[in-house]
């Protein structure tokens, strides 16, 4: 295992939990890093994130050279990329939460508030819920995972949706294209299901 | 299906050690909160709650260490309550690996701490504790200091205020029922749950599995918290899930 996994550190609250879960899933060399030079050479890249879209996005984009490094390594070199929760939401064109903010724009669509028609549906969507694969993607298996979010990814092209869940209507649980995958649920908090998912990602050859 | 009803065991921790802890498994160190958390993780608890009851301010950092060590070996969501007074207190717990922080007394003295935390770290991690006693028919009041000190604040009004300030969840504890094993104050839980759009955790008084089910069917809670029925091995997390499912409620398999 000489692979380097870059876990991007922009101050996200779930950074250490993701790190712990990666180690438990058998990751060898995880670099918790804010250094674009390390990201530009990494074999796999993971972007965590919790909290508000704008705050996460601003912290990530404020790291000098980070977006260029990500676009080179993920967009051009094609190394496997995983975004978790707000790390997944930042793949969108934009997020509307305390104002409108630009995302990475790698997966078309907008992140917006969950607004169920039934007012008895509680927001945030908090707890264990289904992961229902919709695209036959090799990383996503049917199961139960932990979700914790008040905003959701409204994906522009249905072909980019890899899995859904249900909370007052269908919500996107996972997105992806080519070497990119993003999950709304928290694999680092989803016990056996989550660790198995991370293990699969570590072995994924897109 | 839909989002599952959460079953949440709660461990009281003082000075980094469990008080009234688990004795349903062979533990090397019965006072070690991390070992007990691992037992619940393995048992399939939907979340875990640590309630820090450390009295001395100098020893507050012991809970940070407990959270950090728990996050290294447990892969379930962890809420930490007790002694959170400021957004910086919350930050220290979140960076150590807590997923949510519960604020109680501080939000009575200064409700704005709820919006401070929600703005900096997101509503999803901001749990507001409502510790209440019944003072008249259909009326409850907020009590602090473990239920000893009345505040004159109406519990429903307080709950609505904290939800508006950005709480992502309410932990509703009946101080009348806490420790009695007579079941939740269902009317209290339902009165609050029906009035807010955020999830509500029922707490205080669980003595059997039917109480958990009632918390949802009659209390309209989204999650059920209990301590002794799990700690002393009377019931397992799996039995709690089975009881919820038998009542037609969504629970993990």
Interface residues (C-beta under 8 A of the other chain):
Chain A: X13 X14 X16 X17 X20 X21 X24 X50 X51 X52 X55 X119 X122 X123 X124 X125 X126 X127 X128 X129 X130 X144 X146 X147 X148 X149 X150 X166 X167 X186 X188 X189 X190 X191 X194 X195
Chain B: X1 X2 X3 X4 X5 X6 X41 X44 X46 X68 X71 X72 X73 X75 X76 X77 X94 X95 X96 X97 X99 X119 X120 X121 X122 X123 X124 X125 X168 X169 X197 X198 X199 X200 X222 X223 X252 X253
